[in-house]
Amino acid sequence: MSGKGNCYGNAAVETLFKTIKAELIWRQSWPTRRAAELAIFEYINGFCNPRRRHSALGWKSPVAFERKVA
């Protein structure tokens, strides 16, 4: 993803993957791959994107940040 000499190109994605593993994947076992895929989808679209606090937004959730800006 990053160009030659750009060591920060994948940092955001790697941080997201680490968070998903620590908060979701490693906490339980999954009977099927499909069950794990659905749980990851729900985690990203139901919690991580709209409600999880982000340092880039002043430790506000995207929903709270957008309410403040609008």
C-alpha positions in Angstrom: 0.0 0.0 0.0 2.8 2.4 0.7 5.4 3.7 -1.6 9.1 2.9 -1.3 10.5 4.5 1.8 7.1 5.3 3.4 7.0 3.2 6.5 3.7 4.7 7.7 1.5 3.6 4.8 0.1 0.5 6.5 0.1 1.7 10.1 -3.6 2.6 10.3 -4.7 -0.7 8.8 -2.3 -2.7 11.0 -3.7 -0.8 14.1 -7.2 -1.7 13.1 -6.4 -5.3 12.6 -4.7 -5.5 16.0 -7.7 -3.9 17.7 -10.1 -6.3 16.0 -8.0 -9.2 17.1 -7.7 -8.0 20.7 -11.3 -6.9 21.2 -13.1 -9.6 19.2 -11.2 -12.5 17.6 -9.1 -13.7 20.5 -11.9 -13.5 23.0 -13.9 -16.4 21.6 -13.7 -19.3 19.2 -15.7 -19.3 16.0 -17.5 -22.4 14.7 -17.2 -21.4 11.1 -15.3 -18.9 9.0 -18.7 -17.4 8.0 -19.6 -16.8 11.6 -16.2 -15.0 12.1 -16.7 -12.9 9.0 -20.2 -11.8 10.1 -18.9 -10.9 13.6 -16.1 -8.9 12.1 -18.5 -7.1 9.8 -20.8 -6.3 12.6 -17.9 -5.1 14.8 -16.6 -2.7 12.2 -19.9 -1.3 11.0 -21.8 -1.4 14.3 -19.2 -0.3 16.8 -15.8 0.6 15.4 -16.9 3.0 12.7 -19.8 4.8 14.4 -19.2 4.6 18.1 -15.6 3.8 19.0 -13.6 6.8 20.1 -10.8 7.9 17.8 -7.7 9.8 18.8 -7.7 11.7 15.5 -11.2 13.1 16.4 -10.1 14.4 19.9 -11.2 11.1 21.5 -14.8 11.5 20.3 -16.8 8.9 18.3 -17.4 9.7 14.7 -21.1 10.2 15.4 -20.4 12.6 18.3 -17.8 14.5 16.2 -20.2 14.9 13.3 -23.0 16.2 15.6 -20.6 18.8 17.0 -19.4 19.9 13.5 -22.9 20.0 12.0 
